[in-house]
Every structure is written in C-alpha cells, then in structure tokens.
Amino acid sequence: PGGGSVPVMRVGGERVICGSGDIISYIQAEFPTPNMESKEGDRVTAVTKGVFSAFVGIMKNKEADQQSSLEERLVKELEAVDNWLTSNPGPYLCGGELTIHDCSLVPKLYHMRVAGKHYRDFDIPEGLQALHEYYTSLTACPMFTASLYSEEEIIHGW
C-alpha cells in the first residue's frame, strides 16, 4: 500500500499515509493540541534538512573511492546540527518544547546509528557531544521507546 515509501501509517483501516512529513502533517491536523510546530521551525529545517539525504548517499553508494567524501558530507551535516544544539538552549531542537522537528530527526539518527554501523561502519562522531546528548536524551523518552522498532527491522529494511 505504501508504494515502497516508508514509514507508512494506516488510518481507519483503508487510508494509507506514506512518508514522515505527511504522517506528521496528518497527526498535527487531527490532534492540534499540543501544537508541535515552532517559531524556529524554518531555521531548524535549514539546519537538519541535509542530514538524512547525506546518510542515504552513504548507504546507496557502490563506489569505494567516493565513500570518504560522502562520509565527510554527512559529518558536516551532523556538525551543523551539533552547533545548533550547542548554541540554542533547551533539550530539544527548538528549545524547551518537543516539536515535529525532533520527531523527524531522532528516528533518522536511530537509522544512522543502526544501519550505518552495520553496513558502513559509520556512527555519529564522538566529538559531537551536544548531538550525542540530544540523541541519548530523546531515545530514553517513553514516547520514543513505546514506538521503537527493532534494530533487526532497520537492518532488514536497508
């Protein structure tokens, strides 16, 4: 039903919504309280938008001589997020409140940590302290652990 796009959410038994962005938009429209948007949204999107595409580039790469430059690109994207987290207060991307940006980024980081390590021996560099603290904090939250899928499913999916 998803046409190869993941994640997929089934609503009411018949309707299928594909892709994180569309799922988040649906949930926000159906359940507007609490508001998961943020006034920092555009700025956070600018900082985080390249992370997953850079990761996908590494995962789909079949040319060994390109791997290093692809990893450098991803590290630069992760450094931008780390710098954002360092210079902006709060435990979350937009400060003290959880937003759709956190709900989008953390699962992508989870894929990166699991599939990146398994297939490409890549992990978030240890020097990105703020990003590590952010990831550790959010993945310990009940909302994340309640919706967690197994590492085996991630590995199988890639």
GROMACS elastic network, one bead per residue, 0.5 to 0.9 nm:
[ bonds ]
;  ai    aj funct       b0    kb
    1     4     6  0.80582   500
    1     8     6  0.83445   500
    1    16     6  0.68019   500
    1    18     6  0.87886   500
    2     5     6  0.53243   500
    2     6     6  0.69604   500
    2     7     6  0.81447   500
    2     8     6  0.60821   500
    2     9     6  0.87008   500
    2    16     6  0.69606   500
    2    17     6  0.74587   500
    2    18     6  0.57728   500
    2    19     6  0.86319   500
    3     6     6  0.86474   500
    3    18     6  0.83814   500
    4    18     6  0.89374   500
    5     8     6  0.70593   500
    5    18     6  0.59701   500
    5    19     6  0.61784   500
    6     9     6  0.88304   500
    6    18     6  0.61290   500
    6    19     6  0.54431   500
    6    20     6  0.75320   500
    7    17     6  0.84953   500
    7    18     6  0.60031   500
    7    19     6  0.52649   500
    7    20     6  0.62004   500
    7    23     6  0.83672   500
    8    16     6  0.67397   500
    8    17     6  0.57231   500
    8    19     6  0.62626   500
    8    20     6  0.80012   500
    8    23     6  0.78268   500
    9    15     6  0.83078   500
    9    16     6  0.56868   500
    9    17     6  0.51387   500
    9    18     6  0.64411   500
    9    19     6  0.84308   500
    9    23     6  0.68856   500
   10    13     6  0.61749   500
   10    14     6  0.67909   500
   10    15     6  0.57106   500
   10    17     6  0.63485   500
   10    18     6  0.88064   500
   11    14     6  0.63764   500
   11    15     6  0.50621   500
   11    16     6  0.61303   500
   11    17     6  0.75673   500
   12    15     6  0.63137   500
   12    16     6  0.88054   500
   13    16     6  0.82696   500
   17    20     6  0.88868   500
   17    22     6  0.66369   500
   17    23     6  0.61044   500
   17    26     6  0.82981   500
   18    21     6  0.83657   500
   18    22     6  0.64670   500
   18    23     6  0.66821   500
   19    22     6  0.55762   500
   19    23     6  0.61897   500
   19    24     6  0.86518   500
   20    23     6  0.51028   500
   20    24     6  0.60254   500
   20    25     6  0.85327   500
   20   104     6  0.69239   500
   21    24     6  0.51813   500
   21    25     6  0.61484   500
   21    26     6  0.86254   500
   21   104     6  0.78749   500
   22    25     6  0.50314   500
   22    26     6  0.61252   500
   22    27     6  0.86344   500
   23    26     6  0.51193   500
   23    27     6  0.62145   500
   23    28     6  0.85681   500
   24    27     6  0.51637   500
   24    28     6  0.60573   500
   24    29     6  0.85556   500
   24   100     6  0.69662   500
   24   103     6  0.83946   500
   24   104     6  0.83134   500
   25    28     6  0.51384   500
   25    29     6  0.61410   500
   25    30     6  0.86128   500
   26    29     6  0.51602   500
   26    30     6  0.61126   500
   26    31     6  0.83747   500
   27    30     6  0.51229   500
   27    31     6  0.56911   500
   27    32     6  0.77303   500
   28    31     6  0.52069   500
   28    32     6  0.50893   500
   28    33     6  0.79678   500
   28    34     6  0.86449   500
   28    35     6  0.72578   500
   28    36     6  0.70605   500
   28    37     6  0.85129   500
   28   100     6  0.87567   500
   29    32     6  0.56489   500
   31    34     6  0.75218   500
   31    35     6  0.83194   500
   32    35     6  0.54398   500
   32    36     6  0.78277   500
   33    36     6  0.78919   500
   35    38     6  0.81200   500
   35    99     6  0.79000   500
   36    97     6  0.82383   500
   36    98     6  0.68575   500
   36   100     6  0.53624   500
   36   101     6  0.84311   500
   37    40     6  0.85169   500
   37    41     6  0.68145   500
   37    98     6  0.89474   500
   37    99     6  0.57572   500
   37   100     6  0.62358   500
   37   101     6  0.81693   500
   38    41     6  0.50345   500
   38    42     6  0.85257   500
   38    94     6  0.67241   500
   38    97     6  0.86146   500
   38    99     6  0.66611   500
   38   100     6  0.82974   500
   38   101     6  0.87187   500
   39    42     6  0.76137   500
   39    43     6  0.86864   500
   39    94     6  0.81367   500
   40    43     6  0.54589   500
   40    44     6  0.60679   500
   40    45     6  0.85471   500
   40    93     6  0.86537   500
   40    94     6  0.59661   500
   40    95     6  0.88652   500
   41    44     6  0.51320   500
   41    45     6  0.59746   500
   41    46     6  0.85546   500
   41    94     6  0.73826   500
   41    99     6  0.86548   500
   41   100     6  0.87275   500
   41   101     6  0.73794   500
   42    45     6  0.50643   500
   42    46     6  0.62165   500
   42    47     6  0.87673   500
   43    46     6  0.51293   500
   43    47     6  0.64464   500
   43    48     6  0.88471   500
   44    47     6  0.50724   500
   44    48     6  0.61345   500
   44    49     6  0.82337   500
   44    81     6  0.86013   500
   44    84     6  0.81889   500
   44    93     6  0.69221   500
   44    94     6  0.72483   500
   44   101     6  0.73158   500
   45    48     6  0.52124   500
   45    49     6  0.54248   500
   45    50     6  0.89400   500
   45   101     6  0.73509   500
   46    49     6  0.57039   500
   46    50     6  0.80412   500
   47    50     6  0.74760   500
   47    51     6  0.85158   500
   47    77     6  0.77392   500
   47    80     6  0.62136   500
   47    81     6  0.60338   500
   47    84     6  0.74318   500
   48    51     6  0.57121   500
   48    52     6  0.82357   500
   48    77     6  0.72972   500
   48    78     6  0.80951   500
   48    80     6  0.77337   500
   48    81     6  0.62368   500
   48   101     6  0.84548   500
   48   105     6  0.74699   500
   49    52     6  0.71362   500
   49    53     6  0.78496   500
   49    77     6  0.85978   500
   50    53     6  0.55201   500
   50    54     6  0.60624   500
   50    55     6  0.86390   500
   50    74     6  0.80792   500
   50    77     6  0.61848   500
   50    78     6  0.88595   500
   51    54     6  0.53560   500
   51    55     6  0.63366   500
   51    56     6  0.88141   500
   51    73     6  0.89433   500
   51    74     6  0.63388   500
   51    75     6  0.86825   500
   51    76     6  0.88174   500
   51    77     6  0.53440   500
   51    78     6  0.64750   500
   51    81     6  0.85803   500
   51   105     6  0.85388   500
   51   108     6  0.83523   500
   51   109     6  0.87067   500
   52    56     6  0.60957   500
   52    57     6  0.85191   500
   52    74     6  0.83382   500
   52    77     6  0.89667   500
   52   105     6  0.84090   500
   52   108     6  0.64663   500
   52   109     6  0.81641   500
   52   112     6  0.83088   500
   53    56     6  0.50060   500
   53    57     6  0.61672   500
   53    58     6  0.88199   500
   53    74     6  0.85222   500
   54    57     6  0.50602   500
   54    58     6  0.66317   500
   54    59     6  0.89022   500
   54    70     6  0.70119   500
   54    71     6  0.79023   500
   54    73     6  0.64535   500
   54    74     6  0.50087   500
   54    75     6  0.87749   500
   54    77     6  0.76163   500
   55    58     6  0.52236   500
   55    59     6  0.63537   500
   55    60     6  0.87584   500
   55    70     6  0.82004   500
   55    71     6  0.79691   500
   55    73     6  0.88238   500
   55    74     6  0.61170   500
   55   108     6  0.89844   500
   55   112     6  0.69110   500
   55   116     6  0.79339   500
   56    60     6  0.60135   500
   56    61     6  0.83028   500
   57    60     6  0.53821   500
   57    61     6  0.59121   500
   57    67     6  0.89669   500
   57    70     6  0.66868   500
   57    71     6  0.87480   500
   57    74     6  0.87267   500
   58    61     6  0.52779   500
   58    62     6  0.87141   500
   58    66     6  0.87858   500
   58    67     6  0.65259   500
   58    70     6  0.57819   500
   58    71     6  0.65847   500
   58    74     6  0.82049   500
   58   116     6  0.83048   500
   58   120     6  0.77787   500
   59    62     6  0.84800   500
   59   115     6  0.83127   500
   59   116     6  0.72200   500
   59   119     6  0.75667   500
   59   120     6  0.72150   500
   59   158     6  0.80733   500
   61    64     6  0.76908   500
   61    66     6  0.75509   500
   61    67     6  0.70103   500
   61    70     6  0.84624   500
   62    66     6  0.83373   500
   62    67     6  0.83874   500
   63    66     6  0.55310   500
   63    67     6  0.68191   500
   64    67     6  0.53728   500
   64    68     6  0.80697   500
   65    68     6  0.69858   500
   65    69     6  0.82652   500
   66    69     6  0.55712   500
   66    70     6  0.62202   500
   66    71     6  0.86974   500
   67    70     6  0.51184   500
   67    71     6  0.61044   500
   67    72     6  0.85985   500
   68    71     6  0.51291   500
   68    72     6  0.62011   500
   68    73     6  0.87244   500
   69    73     6  0.62665   500
   69    74     6  0.87487   500
   70    73     6  0.50987   500
   70    74     6  0.63946   500
   70    75     6  0.86976   500
   71    74     6  0.50703   500
   71    75     6  0.61085   500
   71    76     6  0.86095   500
   71   122     6  0.81565   500
   72    75     6  0.50575   500
   72    76     6  0.62159   500
   72    77     6  0.87221   500
   73    76     6  0.51886   500
   73    77     6  0.64267   500
   73    78     6  0.87865   500
   74    77     6  0.50490   500
   74    78     6  0.61989   500
   74    79     6  0.85230   500
   75    79     6  0.59748   500
   75    80     6  0.85891   500
   75   124     6  0.77106   500
   75   125     6  0.75607   500
   76    80     6  0.62881   500
   76    81     6  0.88550   500
   77    80     6  0.51947   500
   77    81     6  0.66448   500
   77    82     6  0.88051   500
   78    81     6  0.51359   500
   78    82     6  0.61588   500
   78    83     6  0.85834   500
   78   124     6  0.76524   500
   78   125     6  0.86547   500
   78   128     6  0.78484   500
   78   131     6  0.78396   500
   79    83     6  0.59935   500
   79    84     6  0.84673   500
   79   128     6  0.67346   500
   79   131     6  0.83751   500
   80    83     6  0.50866   500
   80    84     6  0.61759   500
   80    85     6  0.86716   500
   81    85     6  0.61847   500
   81    86     6  0.85542   500
   81    93     6  0.86351   500
   81   130     6  0.86579   500
   81   131     6  0.69558   500
   82    85     6  0.51292   500
   82    86     6  0.61186   500
   82    87     6  0.86699   500
   82   128     6  0.59117   500
   82   129     6  0.73365   500
   82   130     6  0.54607   500
   82   132     6  0.84598   500
   82   134     6  0.89858   500
   83    86     6  0.50139   500
   83    87     6  0.61453   500
   83    88     6  0.85168   500
   83   128     6  0.85482   500
   83   130     6  0.77934   500
   83   131     6  0.85308   500
   84    87     6  0.52969   500
   84    88     6  0.59847   500
   84    93     6  0.77138   500
   84   130     6  0.88607   500
   85    88     6  0.53414   500
   85    89     6  0.72295   500
   85    90     6  0.81339   500
   85    91     6  0.82098   500
   85    92     6  0.77679   500
   85    93     6  0.63981   500
   85    94     6  0.88803   500
   85    95     6  0.88672   500
   85   130     6  0.59893   500
   85   131     6  0.68921   500
   85   134     6  0.79294   500
   86    89     6  0.74423   500
   86   129     6  0.87609   500
   86   130     6  0.59142   500
   86   131     6  0.84475   500
   88    92     6  0.89230   500
   88    93     6  0.77236   500
   88    94     6  0.77281   500
   88    95     6  0.66773   500
   89    92     6  0.80776   500
   89    93     6  0.85610   500
   89    94     6  0.82036   500
   89    95     6  0.54066   500
   89    96     6  0.74675   500
   90    93     6  0.74068   500
   90    94     6  0.73017   500
   90    97     6  0.77812   500
   91    94     6  0.84052   500
   91    95     6  0.62635   500
   91    96     6  0.60137   500
   91    97     6  0.79957   500
   91    98     6  0.84742   500
   91   133     6  0.86921   500
   91   134     6  0.65422   500
   91   137     6  0.78609   500
   91   138     6  0.85552   500
   92    95     6  0.51249   500
   92    96     6  0.60085   500
   92    97     6  0.64055   500
   92    98     6  0.59386   500
   92    99     6  0.78366   500
   92   101     6  0.89031   500
   92   102     6  0.67902   500
   92   134     6  0.70577   500
   92   138     6  0.83573   500
   93    96     6  0.83163   500
   93    97     6  0.83565   500
   93    98     6  0.77256   500
   93    99     6  0.77706   500
   93   101     6  0.70139   500
   93   102     6  0.63685   500
   93   134     6  0.85820   500
   94    97     6  0.65907   500
   94    98     6  0.73227   500
   94    99     6  0.70173   500
   94   101     6  0.79980   500
   94   102     6  0.83925   500
   95    98     6  0.78890   500
   98   101     6  0.79808   500
   98   102     6  0.63622   500
   98   103     6  0.78523   500
   99   102     6  0.55214   500
   99   103     6  0.66076   500
   99   104     6  0.88188   500
  100   104     6  0.60847   500
  100   105     6  0.86120   500
  101   104     6  0.50921   500
  101   105     6  0.60756   500
  101   106     6  0.85471   500
  102   105     6  0.51545   500
  102   106     6  0.58689   500
  102   107     6  0.86676   500
  102   138     6  0.83972   500
  103   106     6  0.60200   500
  103   107     6  0.71063   500
  103   144     6  0.88146   500
  104   107     6  0.63156   500
  104   108     6  0.69241   500
  105   108     6  0.52084   500
  105   109     6  0.62528   500
  105   110     6  0.87009   500
  106   109     6  0.50179   500
  106   110     6  0.61668   500
  106   111     6  0.87417   500
  106   134     6  0.88603   500
  106   135     6  0.66226   500
  106   138     6  0.73295   500
  106   139     6  0.75431   500
  106   144     6  0.87944   500
  107   111     6  0.63024   500
  107   112     6  0.85828   500
  107   139     6  0.88746   500
  107   144     6  0.86723   500
  107   148     6  0.88504   500
  108   111     6  0.51108   500
  108   112     6  0.62151   500
  108   113     6  0.86770   500
  109   113     6  0.60946   500
  109   114     6  0.85731   500
  109   124     6  0.84665   500
  109   135     6  0.75766   500
  110   113     6  0.51511   500
  110   114     6  0.61844   500
  110   115     6  0.83683   500
  110   135     6  0.83951   500
  110   139     6  0.84780   500
  110   151     6  0.89190   500
  110   154     6  0.89597   500
  111   114     6  0.52060   500
  111   115     6  0.55446   500
  111   116     6  0.70952   500
  111   151     6  0.84036   500
  111   154     6  0.65452   500
  111   155     6  0.84905   500
  112   115     6  0.55975   500
  112   117     6  0.73350   500
  112   122     6  0.78616   500
  112   123     6  0.69167   500
  112   124     6  0.78620   500
  113   116     6  0.55372   500
  113   117     6  0.58315   500
  113   118     6  0.83961   500
  113   122     6  0.74803   500
  113   123     6  0.54364   500
  113   124     6  0.69183   500
  114   117     6  0.54543   500
  114   118     6  0.61382   500
  114   119     6  0.86412   500
  114   123     6  0.82409   500
  114   151     6  0.63326   500
  114   152     6  0.88621   500
  114   154     6  0.70973   500
  114   155     6  0.71356   500
  115   119     6  0.58097   500
  115   120     6  0.76455   500
  115   121     6  0.86943   500
  115   122     6  0.84841   500
  115   151     6  0.81013   500
  115   154     6  0.65013   500
  115   155     6  0.54684   500
  115   156     6  0.89752   500
  115   157     6  0.89570   500
  115   158     6  0.69409   500
  116   119     6  0.55609   500
  116   120     6  0.52092   500
  116   121     6  0.60546   500
  116   123     6  0.62415   500
  117   120     6  0.56282   500
  117   123     6  0.56677   500
  118   121     6  0.59671   500
  118   122     6  0.79064   500
  118   155     6  0.73308   500
  119   122     6  0.79497   500
  119   155     6  0.82579   500
  119   158     6  0.87488   500
  120   123     6  0.87179   500
  122   125     6  0.84514   500
  123   126     6  0.83670   500
  124   127     6  0.85268   500
  124   128     6  0.73652   500
  124   131     6  0.83961   500
  124   132     6  0.77371   500
  125   128     6  0.58834   500
  125   129     6  0.86422   500
  125   132     6  0.87257   500
  126   129     6  0.65902   500
  126   132     6  0.75349   500
  127   130     6  0.87384   500
  127   132     6  0.86791   500
  128   131     6  0.55083   500
  128   132     6  0.62786   500
  128   133     6  0.87996   500
  129   132     6  0.50792   500
  129   133     6  0.61441   500
  129   134     6  0.85194   500
  130   133     6  0.51269   500
  130   134     6  0.60576   500
  130   135     6  0.85548   500
  131   134     6  0.50125   500
  131   135     6  0.60566   500
  131   136     6  0.84889   500
  132   135     6  0.51349   500
  132   136     6  0.60123   500
  132   137     6  0.84256   500
  133   136     6  0.51401   500
  133   137     6  0.59572   500
  133   138     6  0.85383   500
  134   137     6  0.52236   500
  134   138     6  0.61813   500
  134   139     6  0.85256   500
  135   138     6  0.53365   500
  135   139     6  0.59778   500
  135   140     6  0.85086   500
  136   139     6  0.53567   500
  136   140     6  0.62612   500
  137   140     6  0.54135   500
  137   141     6  0.68375   500
  138   141     6  0.52769   500
  138   142     6  0.87700   500
  138   143     6  0.86680   500
  138   144     6  0.70158   500
  139   142     6  0.80897   500
  139   143     6  0.84821   500
  139   144     6  0.56212   500
  139   145     6  0.66604   500
  139   148     6  0.89675   500
  140   143     6  0.85284   500
  140   144     6  0.69479   500
  140   145     6  0.66987   500
  141   144     6  0.54478   500
  141   145     6  0.63589   500
  141   146     6  0.85875   500
  142   145     6  0.50322   500
  142   146     6  0.57430   500
  142   147     6  0.84996   500
  143   146     6  0.53422   500
  143   147     6  0.65702   500
  143   148     6  0.87046   500
  144   147     6  0.53937   500
  144   148     6  0.59573   500
  145   149     6  0.85342   500
  146   149     6  0.88717   500
  149   152     6  0.83549   500
  149   153     6  0.66906   500
  149   154     6  0.76483   500
  150   153     6  0.52739   500
  150   154     6  0.66907   500
  150   155     6  0.88588   500
  151   154     6  0.50944   500
  151   155     6  0.62058   500
  151   156     6  0.85303   500
  152   155     6  0.50866   500
  152   156     6  0.60116   500
  152   157     6  0.84373   500
  153   156     6  0.50433   500
  153   157     6  0.59784   500
  153   158     6  0.87063   500
  154   157     6  0.50197   500
  154   158     6  0.63952   500
  155   158     6  0.53817   500
